[in-house]
Amino acid sequence: KKLPSTYLCHLCFQKGHFIKDCPQAHPKGEGLTPYQGKKRCFGEYKCPKCKRKWMSGNSWANMGQECIKCHINVFPQKQRPLEKPDGLDVSDQAKVHPQHLCQKCKQLGYYCRRI
């Protein structure tokens, strides 16, 4: 399959290869999230208990967000670069980030977007 010139690898967010050919790819099951980079990205979440879905522009590698209903930590099912939102991925920067539900904020002890 031909690589589109605008395609960004969804793992390292670089051009030039598909995710399956990414040099940063870990063996299946290694890492808690699809993305294993250091930058913030866009994540899609689905609580395994209540099936509630949400999206966040504050998603990180190996970090989850707490389901507001079930109070369990949920890891993202999908993650993509923030630079290239498509459709529903547009992050509302005016929306308040619930730091008390964010594993990264809790680990840092402050708002995760400050790093």
One Martini backbone bead per residue (centre of mass of N, CA, C, O) as a GRO file, in nm:
protein
  115
    1LYS     BB    1   0.097   0.036   0.022
    2LYS     BB    2   0.065   0.366  -0.020
    3LEU     BB    3   0.205   0.651   0.110
    4PRO     BB    4   0.087   0.925   0.222
    5SER     BB    5   0.225   1.243   0.240
    6THR     BB    6   0.038   1.320   0.513
    7TYR     BB    7   0.119   1.092   0.685
    8LEU     BB    8   0.095   1.001   1.029
    9CYS     BB    9   0.217   0.845   1.272
   10HIS     BB   10   0.038   0.717   1.562
   11LEU     BB   11   0.304   0.692   1.746
   12CYS     BB   12   0.537   0.930   1.655
   13PHE     BB   13   0.438   1.162   1.451
   14GLN     BB   14   0.568   1.074   1.175
   15LYS     BB   15   0.692   1.063   0.869
   16GLY     BB   16   0.737   0.765   0.630
   17HIS     BB   17   0.533   0.567   0.799
   18PHE     BB   18   0.378   0.315   0.931
   19ILE     BB   19   0.292   0.187   1.231
   20LYS     BB   20   0.398  -0.110   1.164
   21ASP     BB   21   0.699   0.042   1.089
   22CYS     BB   22   0.777   0.148   1.357
   23PRO     BB   23   1.058   0.201   1.558
   24GLN     BB   24   0.865   0.243   1.832
   25ALA     BB   25   0.755  -0.026   1.839
   26HIS     BB   26   0.590  -0.252   2.032
   27PRO     BB   27   0.504  -0.517   2.152
   28LYS     BB   28   0.233  -0.666   2.204
   29GLY     BB   29   0.134  -0.538   2.529
   30GLU     BB   30   0.334  -0.308   2.535
   31GLY     BB   31   0.194  -0.105   2.707
   32LEU     BB   32  -0.109   0.090   2.790
   33THR     BB   33  -0.083   0.241   2.510
   34PRO     BB   34  -0.060   0.319   2.185
   35TYR     BB   35   0.105   0.553   2.283
   36GLN     BB   36   0.484   0.613   2.350
   37GLY     BB   37   0.532   0.900   2.387
   38LYS     BB   38   0.589   1.239   2.529
   39LYS     BB   39   0.344   1.364   2.420
   40ARG     BB   40   0.065   1.509   2.378
   41CYS     BB   41  -0.272   1.391   2.306
   42PHE     BB   42  -0.537   1.229   2.149
   43GLY     BB   43  -0.821   1.073   2.318
   44GLU     BB   44  -1.003   0.761   2.342
   45TYR     BB   45  -1.272   0.662   2.557
   46LYS     BB   46  -1.381   0.349   2.742
   47CYS     BB   47  -1.571   0.217   2.971
   48PRO     BB   48  -1.591  -0.116   3.077
   49LYS     BB   49  -1.840  -0.085   3.272
   50CYS     BB   50  -2.049   0.163   3.142
   51LYS     BB   51  -1.957   0.265   2.833
   52ARG     BB   52  -1.841   0.529   2.850
   53LYS     BB   53  -1.765   0.814   2.644
   54TRP     BB   54  -1.451   0.992   2.559
   55MET     BB   55  -1.263   1.294   2.502
   56SER     BB   56  -0.905   1.404   2.478
   57GLY     BB   57  -0.637   1.659   2.478
   58ASN     BB   58  -0.516   1.489   2.755
   59SER     BB   59  -0.308   1.263   2.642
   60TRP     BB   60  -0.103   0.981   2.752
   61ALA     BB   61   0.137   0.775   2.804
   62ASN     BB   62   0.039   0.540   3.033
   63MET     BB   63  -0.239   0.705   3.077
   64GLY     BB   64  -0.527   0.785   3.250
   65GLN     BB   65  -0.883   0.816   3.310
   66GLU     BB   66  -1.147   0.890   3.502
   67CYS     BB   67  -1.449   0.781   3.559
   68ILE     BB   68  -1.718   0.972   3.662
   69LYS     BB   69  -1.898   0.719   3.751
   70CYS     BB   70  -1.689   0.467   3.846
   71HIS     BB   71  -1.391   0.540   3.941
   72ILE     BB   72  -1.202   0.442   3.701
   73ASN     BB   73  -0.929   0.363   3.527
   74VAL     BB   74  -0.881   0.476   3.182
   75PHE     BB   75  -0.768   0.375   2.883
   76PRO     BB   76  -0.697   0.441   2.574
   77GLN     BB   77  -0.790   0.321   2.256
   78LYS     BB   78  -0.710   0.598   2.120
   79GLN     BB   79  -0.441   0.780   1.943
   80ARG     BB   80  -0.349   1.123   1.847
   81PRO     BB   81  -0.256   1.390   1.709
   82LEU     BB   82  -0.309   1.732   1.762
   83GLU     BB   83  -0.234   1.868   1.479
   84LYS     BB   84  -0.456   1.646   1.329
   85PRO     BB   85  -0.760   1.706   1.324
   86ASP     BB   86  -1.070   1.501   1.278
   87GLY     BB   87  -1.341   1.654   1.344
   88LEU     BB   88  -1.400   1.551   1.670
   89ASP     BB   89  -1.093   1.626   1.765
   90VAL     BB   90  -1.158   1.900   1.848
   91SER     BB   91  -1.024   2.098   2.084
   92ASP     BB   92  -1.149   2.260   2.370
   93GLN     BB   93  -0.971   2.510   2.523
   94ALA     BB   94  -1.210   2.625   2.717
   95LYS     BB   95  -1.221   2.367   2.851
   96VAL     BB   96  -1.217   2.210   3.142
   97HIS     BB   97  -0.980   2.024   3.311
   98PRO     BB   98  -1.013   1.729   3.499
   99GLN     BB   99  -0.766   1.676   3.722
  100HIS     BB  100  -0.906   1.457   3.920
  101LEU     BB  101  -0.911   1.243   3.651
  102CYS     BB  102  -0.599   1.274   3.600
  103GLN     BB  103  -0.315   1.090   3.615
  104LYS     BB  104  -0.101   1.303   3.541
  105CYS     BB  105  -0.181   1.525   3.742
  106LYS     BB  106  -0.155   1.348   3.996
  107GLN     BB  107   0.146   1.279   3.956
  108LEU     BB  108   0.252   1.581   3.941
  109GLY     BB  109   0.051   1.801   4.108
  110TYR     BB  110  -0.041   1.925   3.825
  111TYR     BB  111  -0.104   2.061   3.538
  112CYS     BB  112  -0.030   1.888   3.241
  113ARG     BB  113   0.000   2.150   3.042
  114ARG     BB  114   0.271   2.273   3.184
  115ILE     BB  115   0.487   2.071   3.020
   0.00000   0.00000   0.00000
